[in-house]
Amino acid sequence: MSISQRQRPLYEVKANLFKGLAHPFRIRILELLAAEPEVSVAALHADTGLEPSHLSQHLSVLRRHRLVVSERRASHVFYRLTDPAVARLLATARELLLEVVSDDGALLVDARSLPRLPEVPGSP
């Protein structure tokens, strides 16, 4: 079955969502945002250890792919997930990760030591 001309833009948007997720630090940033209603750039910097310019680039990619939104308040910028579905996607991805590495003892131990994700209604 081929993709119709009407469907193609939807698949492109979907592919772009995955492009937005396609970096370990962006996944970590999203996990941090999933754990709180909003997080300041300063807190994201402290938690990720990224250089400010690199953090800014990653946040820009996440904004461009509509995974996060930002709000400036005085001299501080805060980020939050655009939708609770992003947190559910992260929870599902974590579950899949544990399945994928289940046969590799060392990776499984490492995967289980990742920071806990918050409980998200509607996630597995």
C-alpha positions as CSV (number, residue, x, y, z in Angstrom):
1,M,0.0,0.0,0.0
2,S,1.5,3.3,-1.0
3,I,1.2,6.6,0.8
4,S,-1.3,9.0,-0.8
5,Q,-0.6,12.6,-1.6
6,R,-3.0,13.6,1.2
7,Q,-1.3,11.2,3.7
8,R,2.3,12.1,3.0
9,P,2.4,15.4,5.0
10,L,1.0,13.5,8.0
11,Y,3.7,10.9,7.8
12,E,6.3,13.7,7.4
13,V,5.1,15.4,10.6
14,K,5.2,12.0,12.3
15,A,8.8,11.4,11.1
16,N,9.8,14.9,12.2
17,L,8.5,14.1,15.7
18,F,10.9,11.2,15.8
19,K,13.7,13.5,14.5
20,G,13.0,15.7,17.5
21,L,13.6,12.7,19.7
22,A,16.7,11.5,17.9
23,H,19.3,12.6,20.4
24,P,20.1,11.3,23.9
25,F,20.2,14.7,25.5
26,R,16.8,15.7,24.0
27,I,15.3,12.5,25.4
28,R,16.8,13.4,28.8
29,I,15.4,17.0,28.6
30,L,12.0,15.6,27.8
31,E,12.2,13.2,30.7
32,L,13.1,16.1,33.0
33,L,10.1,18.1,31.6
34,A,7.8,15.1,32.1
35,A,8.6,15.0,35.8
36,E,7.5,18.6,36.5
37,P,4.8,20.9,35.2
38,E,7.6,23.2,34.0
39,V,11.4,23.5,34.3
40,S,13.6,26.6,34.0
41,V,16.5,26.7,31.6
42,A,18.8,27.1,34.5
43,A,17.5,23.8,36.1
44,L,17.8,22.0,32.7
45,H,21.4,23.3,32.4
46,A,22.2,22.1,35.9
47,D,20.6,18.7,35.4
48,T,22.0,18.0,31.9
49,G,25.5,19.6,32.3
50,L,25.2,20.8,28.7
51,E,27.0,24.0,27.6
52,P,24.3,26.7,27.4
53,S,24.7,27.0,23.6
54,H,24.2,23.2,23.2
55,L,21.2,23.2,25.5
56,S,19.7,26.1,23.6
57,Q,20.2,24.2,20.3
58,H,18.5,21.1,21.7
59,L,15.6,23.1,23.1
60,S,15.2,24.8,19.7
61,V,14.9,21.5,18.0
62,L,12.3,20.4,20.5
63,R,10.3,23.6,20.0
64,R,10.6,23.3,16.2
65,H,9.1,19.8,16.4
66,R,6.4,21.0,18.7
67,L,7.4,18.8,21.6
68,V,7.9,21.7,24.1
69,V,6.8,25.2,24.6
70,S,8.6,28.0,26.4
71,E,7.5,31.0,28.4
72,R,9.7,33.9,29.5
73,R,9.1,35.4,32.9
74,A,11.3,38.4,33.7
75,S,14.8,37.1,33.1
76,H,13.9,33.4,33.3
77,V,12.7,31.1,30.6
78,F,10.6,28.0,31.5
79,Y,9.8,25.0,29.4
80,R,7.0,22.5,29.5
81,L,5.8,19.6,27.4
82,T,3.3,20.6,24.8
83,D,1.1,17.6,25.6
84,P,0.9,14.8,28.2
85,A,1.1,12.4,25.2
86,V,4.8,13.3,25.0
87,A,5.3,11.9,28.5
88,R,3.3,8.8,27.6
89,L,5.5,8.3,24.5
90,L,8.6,8.5,26.8
91,A,7.1,5.9,29.1
92,T,6.3,3.6,26.2
93,A,9.8,4.1,24.8
94,R,11.3,3.2,28.2
95,E,9.2,0.0,28.3
96,L,10.4,-0.9,24.8
97,L,14.0,-0.2,25.8
98,L,13.7,-2.6,28.7
99,E,12.4,-5.3,26.3
100,V,15.1,-4.7,23.7
101,V,17.9,-5.0,26.2
102,S,16.3,-7.8,28.3
103,D,18.8,-10.4,26.9
104,D,21.9,-8.2,27.7
105,G,22.4,-8.3,31.4
106,A,24.8,-5.3,31.6
107,L,22.5,-3.1,29.5
108,L,19.5,-4.2,31.4
109,V,21.1,-3.3,34.7
110,D,22.0,0.1,33.2
111,A,18.6,0.6,31.8
112,R,17.0,-0.1,35.1
113,S,19.2,2.4,36.8
114,L,18.0,5.3,34.6
115,P,16.1,8.0,36.5
116,R,12.5,7.0,37.1
117,L,9.9,8.5,34.9
118,P,6.8,10.0,36.5
119,E,3.6,8.0,36.4
120,V,1.6,9.2,33.5
121,P,-2.2,8.5,33.2
122,G,-2.9,6.3,30.2
123,S,0.7,4.9,29.9
124,P,1.6,1.2,30.2
